Amino acid sequence: LSLSMNAAGAAGSRIERAREAIGRLTEELPSVRFSLVVFAGWPYVLVPPTDDPDVIRYFVDSLQPEVVEELDRGNSLGSALELAGSTLETRPSEDGRQAILVISDGDVYEDEDVLVRAAADAAARGFEVWIAGVGSEEASPMSIAGEPVLDAVGRAVRTSQNADLLSAMAEAGQGRYEDITEDGGLDSLVDDLRDLSGDSREGPAEPFDTTALFALLAIPLLLWEGAVDARRGVIGGDTNQKPAEPDAV
C-alpha cells in the first residue's frame, strides 16, 4: 500500500492490477487456503488464513494507498515476508505446498541484500516466494488522492518497477517471478499457481438445470396420482352399487 502503487500505467494503477490479480487467484484456485498481509511503512495481517475466498475479495476491494496514514507510509517488504510466514504457520497445511505471493513494484528503501536474504529465509522455513511485479520499467508519476506527489522542490515524483530486485528475490525464495503488468503475464501467473495448487484448469461446472430435475420428479408423481385415481374409480365409481360381501373365513 505504498504510494508508488498509485502510479498509473496503460492498464490502470498498480494497486488496481494487484486487486485484479488477487480476485482472479481467489476465483480460479478454489482449493487454496488464503491469507492476506498488507504493508506500507510496516506490515499487518488483514485476513488470517481462511478457506473462504469471499472474505479475501471483500477486503481487497477497498485496498488503496490512501488508507495509510502519512506517518505510516513507506515500504517494509522484508518485514512483510517474515510476517506472512508467521501467519501461515498459525494454520499450517499438512500435505500441501505453501507459498508467499508478493505483489509489488519493488520500489523500496531497503537494501537489496536484506530483501534477498529475507526471501531465502522464507524458503528455508518451507515457503516458496513467488513475486508478481507490477508497473513498467519506465518511470510513472505517483499520486495521492488524485493529486501528484511532489518532491521538496516541487517536481513530480516518478517511480518504476525494479524487476531485477524482484527476480532476485524470487530466485532466492525458490519461487518464480512474473511481470503481471500486462494481461499475458497475469494469465501466466494464474496458470503457474494453479499447477502449484493442483486445481483443475477447467472452469466452474455449469449450473444444474433444476427444470429438468422438477420434470423428472413430476413423472413418478403423475403416475402415482393416476394410480390413485384409478383406485378411486374401482372403489367408488358406482355410488349406488352395494359393497361386495366379505369372503367367509
Phi, psi and chi 1 to 4 in degrees:
 res  aa     phi    psi   chi1   chi2   chi3   chi4
   1 LEU       -   25.0  -62.0 -180.0      -      -
   2 SER   -71.7  161.0   61.9      -      -      -
   3 LEU   -62.1  -27.5  -72.0 -177.4      -      -
   4 SER   -63.6  -21.4   65.0      -      -      -
   5 MET   -73.5   -7.8  -67.7  -66.0  -75.9      -
   6 ASN   -87.8   -6.0 -100.5  -12.7      -      -
   7 ALA   -62.2  135.5      -      -      -      -
   8 ALA   -96.6  149.0      -      -      -      -
   9 GLY  -132.8 -166.1      -      -      -      -
  10 ALA   -64.1  -32.4      -      -      -      -
  11 ALA  -100.6   18.5      -      -      -      -
  12 GLY   105.2 -171.7      -      -      -      -
  13 SER   -77.2  163.8   69.8      -      -      -
  14 ARG   -65.9  -37.6  -61.9  171.0 -173.1  177.5
  15 ILE   -68.5  -33.2 -168.4   65.7      -      -
  16 GLU   -64.4  -39.8  -70.3  171.7  -17.3      -
  17 ARG   -66.6  -38.3 -165.7   57.5  162.9  173.7
  18 ALA   -63.2  -43.6      -      -      -      -
  19 ARG   -62.7  -40.3  -68.7 -160.2  -57.4  -94.9
  20 GLU   -62.8  -42.5 -179.4 -177.5   -4.4      -
  21 ALA   -62.5  -44.5      -      -      -      -
  22 ILE   -65.3  -39.6  -63.7  171.5      -      -
  23 GLY   -60.9  -43.7      -      -      -      -
  24 ARG   -64.0  -43.8  -71.0 -109.3  -24.7 -114.6
  25 LEU   -64.0  -42.5  -69.5  169.5      -      -
  26 THR   -70.2  -24.1   54.2      -      -      -
  27 GLU   -84.1  -37.0  -69.9  172.5   -2.8      -
  28 GLU  -100.1   -3.9  -60.5 -171.6   31.7      -
  29 LEU  -121.4   72.7  -80.9   64.5      -      -
  30 PRO   -67.0  -21.2   24.2  -34.2      -      -
  31 SER   -88.0   -4.7   70.9      -      -      -
  32 VAL   -85.5  137.6  172.1      -      -      -
  33 ARG   -92.0  123.3  175.5 -176.9  -62.0  154.8
  34 PHE  -108.0  151.9  -72.0   95.0      -      -
  35 SER  -134.4  164.8   61.6      -      -      -
  36 LEU  -134.1  117.6 -177.3   62.4      -      -
  37 VAL  -115.3  127.9  172.8      -      -      -
  38 VAL  -113.8  155.5  -64.5      -      -      -
  39 PHE  -150.6  147.3   63.7   98.2      -      -
  40 ALA  -139.5 -105.5      -      -      -      -
  41 GLY   -65.0  -30.7      -      -      -      -
  42 TRP  -152.4  162.8   59.0   72.6      -      -
  43 PRO   -93.4  158.6   34.2  -34.8      -      -
  44 TYR  -153.1  154.7   56.1   96.1      -      -
  45 VAL   -83.0  115.4  179.5      -      -      -
  46 LEU   -86.4  -40.5 -169.4   58.2      -      -
  47 VAL  -136.1  118.1 -178.2      -      -      -
  48 PRO   -69.2  170.4   24.9  -32.6      -      -
  49 PRO   -51.2  128.5  -29.0   36.6      -      -
  50 THR  -141.2  149.6  177.2      -      -      -
  51 ASP   -93.8    1.9  -64.9  -51.8      -      -
  52 ASP  -106.7  100.7 -173.2   -7.4      -      -
  53 PRO   -65.5  -21.1   23.9  -33.2      -      -
  54 ASP   -62.8  -31.1  -72.7  -23.2      -      -
  55 VAL   -65.2  -42.7  175.6      -      -      -
  56 ILE   -61.7  -48.7  -61.2  -70.0      -      -
  57 ARG   -63.2  -34.4  -72.3 -166.7  -71.2  -89.6
  58 TYR   -59.7  -45.1  174.7   81.6      -      -
  59 PHE   -79.1  -32.6  -77.3   96.7      -      -
  60 VAL   -65.2  -34.5  164.4      -      -      -
  61 ASP   -58.8  -24.6  -73.9  -16.7      -      -
  62 SER  -102.6    5.5   61.3      -      -      -
  63 LEU   -72.0  123.8  -69.8 -176.5      -      -
  64 GLN  -149.1  143.4  -68.5  -78.5    0.8      -
  65 PRO   -57.8  -24.2  -28.5   36.7      -      -
  66 GLU   -64.9  -19.7  -76.1   84.7   -6.7      -
  67 VAL   -74.2  -13.0  -56.2      -      -      -
  68 VAL   -87.6  127.8  179.8      -      -      -
  69 GLU   -63.6  152.2  -63.3  -69.5  -24.1      -
  70 GLU   -56.6  -40.1 -175.8  173.3   -3.2      -
  71 LEU   -69.3  -19.4  -66.8  176.6      -      -
  72 ASP   -96.0   -0.1  -60.5  -24.1      -      -
  73 ARG   -72.8  152.0  -68.8  171.6 -173.2  162.7
  74 GLY   151.8 -153.9      -      -      -      -
  75 ASN  -155.8  102.6 -161.8  -48.0      -      -
  76 SER  -110.7   64.9   55.7      -      -      -
  77 LEU   -64.8  -40.0  179.1   49.9      -      -
  78 GLY   -60.8  -45.0      -      -      -      -
  79 SER   -66.1  -33.0  -60.7      -      -      -
  80 ALA   -65.1  -39.6      -      -      -      -
  81 LEU   -61.7  -44.7  -81.7  174.4      -      -
  82 GLU   -64.2  -43.2 -177.5  177.3   -5.2      -
  83 LEU   -67.3  -37.8  179.8   58.3      -      -
  84 ALA   -61.5  -42.6      -      -      -      -
  85 GLY   -63.0  -44.1      -      -      -      -
  86 SER   -63.1  -35.4  -60.0      -      -      -
  87 THR   -66.0  -43.5  -58.3      -      -      -
  88 LEU   -64.7  -32.1  -68.6  175.1      -      -
  89 GLU   -69.8  -16.5  -71.9  173.4  -20.5      -
  90 THR   -72.8  -21.0   63.8      -      -      -
  91 ARG  -145.5   74.2 -166.8  178.7  175.8 -168.3
  92 PRO   -69.2  155.6   26.2  -34.1      -      -
  93 SER   -96.5  120.8  177.1      -      -      -
  94 GLU   -71.3  -39.2  -63.9  179.1   -1.9      -
  95 ASP  -123.9   13.6   54.4   -1.9      -      -
  96 GLY  -113.9  164.5      -      -      -      -
  97 ARG   -84.6  144.5  -62.3  171.7   68.3  178.7
  98 GLN  -117.2  136.3  -60.1 -172.6   98.8      -
  99 ALA  -140.7  148.8      -      -      -      -
 100 ILE  -109.0  121.7  -61.6  170.8      -      -
 101 LEU  -102.3  117.4  172.6   64.4      -      -
 102 VAL   -98.2  124.1  177.1      -      -      -
 103 ILE  -109.1  111.2  -54.9  178.6      -      -
 104 SER  -157.9  160.5  174.8      -      -      -
 105 ASP   -95.3   -5.0   54.0   19.1      -      -
 106 GLY    74.2    9.7      -      -      -      -
 107 ASP   -85.9   86.6 -174.6    3.7      -      -
 108 VAL  -125.8  164.2  -62.7      -      -      -
 109 TYR   -98.2  -11.8  -51.4  121.9      -      -
 110 GLU   -75.1  155.9  -62.1  161.5  -74.0      -
 111 ASP   -68.8  139.7 -174.1   76.2      -      -
 112 GLU   -58.6  -41.2  179.2  173.8  -25.7      -
 113 ASP   -61.6  -36.1  -68.1  -21.2      -      -
 114 VAL   -65.4  -41.9  171.8      -      -      -
 115 LEU   -71.7  -39.1  -66.4  176.7      -      -
 116 VAL   -64.5  -39.5  170.4      -      -      -
 117 ARG   -67.2  -36.0 -173.5  162.6   55.6 -110.9
 118 ALA   -64.1  -38.8      -      -      -      -
 119 ALA   -67.0  -40.3      -      -      -      -
 120 ALA   -65.2  -37.9      -      -      -      -
 121 ASP   -64.4  -39.2  -70.0  -16.6      -      -
 122 ALA   -64.2  -40.9      -      -      -      -
 123 ALA   -64.2  -37.0      -      -      -      -
 124 ALA   -65.6  -25.7      -      -      -      -
 125 ARG   -85.4    0.1  -64.7  165.6   63.9 -176.2
 126 GLY   100.0   12.6      -      -      -      -
 127 PHE  -113.7  114.5  -51.2  117.2      -      -
 128 GLU   -67.0  139.2  -60.8  178.1   28.3      -
 129 VAL  -107.0  108.7  178.7      -      -      -
 130 TRP  -101.2  143.1  -71.2   55.9      -      -
 131 ILE  -123.1  127.4  -51.5  -74.0      -      -
 132 ALA  -109.7  109.1      -      -      -      -
 133 GLY   -85.6  137.1      -      -      -      -
 134 VAL  -125.4  146.6  -70.2      -      -      -
 135 GLY    97.6  144.8      -      -      -      -
 136 SER   -79.6  165.4   69.0      -      -      -
 137 GLU   -80.1   -6.2  -64.6 -170.3   33.3      -
 138 GLU   -87.2  135.3  -63.3 -179.6    1.1      -
 139 ALA   -63.1  134.1      -      -      -      -
 140 SER  -121.5  147.3  -57.8      -      -      -
 141 PRO   -72.2  143.1   24.9  -33.2      -      -
 142 MET   -90.7  155.4  -66.0  165.1   51.5      -
 143 SER  -145.4  162.6   65.1      -      -      -
 144 ILE  -141.7  122.9  180.0   69.7      -      -
 145 ALA    54.1   36.6      -      -      -      -
 146 GLY    83.1   -4.3      -      -      -      -
 147 GLU  -105.2  141.8  -62.6  -64.6  -32.5      -
 148 PRO   -65.6  144.8   23.3  -33.0      -      -
 149 VAL   -85.5  127.5  176.8      -      -      -
 150 LEU  -113.3  150.1  -54.5  177.0      -      -
 151 ASP   -85.3 -171.3   62.0   14.9      -      -
 152 ALA   -63.6  -23.9      -      -      -      -
 153 VAL  -105.4   12.2  -64.4      -      -      -
 154 GLY    88.3   11.4      -      -      -      -
 155 ARG   -90.7  147.9  -65.8  172.9  -58.9 -172.2
 156 ALA   -66.0  132.3      -      -      -      -
 157 VAL   -83.3  127.9  178.8      -      -      -
 158 ARG  -116.6  153.5  -53.7  176.3   71.8   86.0
 159 THR  -144.9  149.5  173.8      -      -      -
 160 SER  -134.8  162.4   58.4      -      -      -
 161 GLN   -74.5  133.1 -178.9 -171.0  161.1      -
 162 ASN   -95.0   78.1 -170.3  -17.4      -      -
 163 ALA   -64.5  -32.9      -      -      -      -
 164 ASP   -63.5  -44.0  -69.2  -20.7      -      -
 165 LEU   -63.9  -46.8  168.0   63.0      -      -
 166 LEU   -64.0  -38.6  -60.9  178.3      -      -
 167 SER   -64.6  -42.0  -63.3      -      -      -
 168 ALA   -64.5  -38.2      -      -      -      -
 169 MET   -65.7  -42.8  -69.5  179.2   62.3      -
 170 ALA   -63.6  -39.4      -      -      -      -
 171 GLU   -65.5  -43.6 -178.1  177.6   -2.4      -
 172 ALA   -67.8  -29.8      -      -      -      -
 173 GLY   -87.3    6.5      -      -      -      -
 174 GLN    59.8   31.2  -59.8  177.7   20.0      -
 175 GLY  -116.5 -137.8      -      -      -      -
 176 ARG  -148.5  146.7 -168.7  171.9  -54.6  172.3
 177 TYR  -106.0  137.5  160.4   79.8      -      -
 178 GLU  -141.9  128.7 -170.4   71.8   54.4      -
 179 ASP   -81.3  114.7 -173.3  -23.2      -      -
 180 ILE  -104.1   17.1   64.5  168.4      -      -
 181 THR   -60.5  -38.4  -54.5      -      -      -
 182 GLU  -100.7  159.9  -56.6  -65.4  -24.3      -
 183 ASP   -61.0  -37.4  -70.0  -18.3      -      -
 184 GLY   -61.2  -38.5      -      -      -      -
 185 GLY   -67.7  -39.8      -      -      -      -
 186 LEU   -65.8  -41.7  179.3   55.1      -      -
 187 ASP   -59.9  -42.2  -67.8  -19.5      -      -
 188 SER   -64.1  -41.6 -179.7      -      -      -
 189 LEU   -61.7  -46.1  174.7   72.1      -      -
 190 VAL   -61.6  -43.0  172.9      -      -      -
 191 ASP   -62.4  -44.0  -72.8  -17.1      -      -
 192 ASP   -66.2  -42.1  -70.8  -15.2      -      -
 193 LEU   -72.2  -27.9  -73.2  173.6      -      -
 194 ARG   -64.8  -42.5 -176.0 -173.0  -68.3  114.2
 195 ASP   -61.6  -40.5  -69.3  -20.2      -      -
 196 LEU   -63.0  -38.7 -177.1   72.3      -      -
 197 SER   -82.5  -21.1   69.8      -      -      -
 198 GLY    86.3    6.7      -      -      -      -
 199 ASP   -72.1  152.9  -78.1  -44.0      -      -
 200 SER   -70.5  148.1  171.0      -      -      -
 201 ARG   -79.3  -11.3  -70.3  179.2  178.8  -89.4
 202 GLU   -70.9  149.2  -62.4  179.4   -2.1      -
 203 GLY   -72.7  177.3      -      -      -      -
 204 PRO   -61.4  148.5   21.4  -32.0      -      -
 205 ALA   -62.7  147.0      -      -      -      -
 206 GLU   -64.5  141.3  -67.8  -67.2  -32.0      -
 207 PRO   -62.1  141.6   21.0  -31.9      -      -
 208 PHE   -71.2  137.1 -173.8   75.3      -      -
 209 ASP   -78.4  101.5 -172.8   -4.6      -      -
 210 THR   -69.0  -22.1   54.1      -      -      -
 211 THR   -62.2  -41.9  -56.8      -      -      -
 212 ALA   -64.4  -38.0      -      -      -      -
 213 LEU   -62.4  -45.9  174.4   61.7      -      -
 214 PHE   -64.5  -35.5  -69.6  141.9      -      -
 215 ALA   -64.4  -42.0      -      -      -      -
 216 LEU   -64.8  -38.9  -68.7  173.5      -      -
 217 LEU   -68.2  -31.7  -69.9  174.8      -      -
 218 ALA   -68.7  -30.6      -      -      -      -
 219 ILE   -59.6  -55.8  -67.1  173.9      -      -
 220 PRO   -64.4  -30.5   19.8  -31.8      -      -
 221 LEU   -65.5  -41.4  -71.4  173.8      -      -
 222 LEU   -65.8  -41.2  -71.0  172.5      -      -
 223 LEU   -63.0  -41.9  -67.3  175.1      -      -
 224 TRP   -64.7  -41.7  179.2   80.2      -      -
 225 GLU   -64.5  -38.5 -175.7  177.6   -2.1      -
 226 GLY   -63.7  -39.2      -      -      -      -
 227 ALA   -66.0  -39.6      -      -      -      -
 228 VAL   -63.6  -43.0  170.8      -      -      -
 229 ASP   -63.7  -40.3  -71.4  -17.9      -      -
 230 ALA   -63.1  -41.6      -      -      -      -
 231 ARG   -63.8  -40.7  179.0  176.6  174.0   81.7
 232 ARG   -62.8  -36.8  -72.9  173.6  178.6  167.4
 233 GLY   -64.4  -37.6      -      -      -      -
 234 VAL   -71.3  -42.7  171.4      -      -      -
 235 ILE   -78.0  -43.3  -65.4  176.4      -      -
 236 GLY  -122.5   21.5      -      -      -      -
 237 GLY   -66.0  -37.0      -      -      -      -
 238 ASP  -116.7  104.2 -175.4   -3.9      -      -
 239 THR   -71.6  -16.8   57.0      -      -      -
 240 ASN   -90.9   -9.2  -65.3  -38.9      -      -
 241 GLN   -80.0  133.9 -176.4  177.5    2.2      -
 242 LYS   -72.2  146.0  -66.6 -177.5  179.5 -179.4
 243 PRO   -65.2  147.9   21.8  -31.2      -      -
 244 ALA   -66.5  145.5      -      -      -      -
 245 GLU   -69.1  140.1  -65.7  -66.8  -28.1      -
 246 PRO   -67.9  146.8   24.6  -32.8      -      -
 247 ASP   -66.4  143.1  -66.1  -25.4      -      -
 248 ALA   -75.1  145.9      -      -      -      -
 249 VAL  -109.1      -  178.4      -      -      -
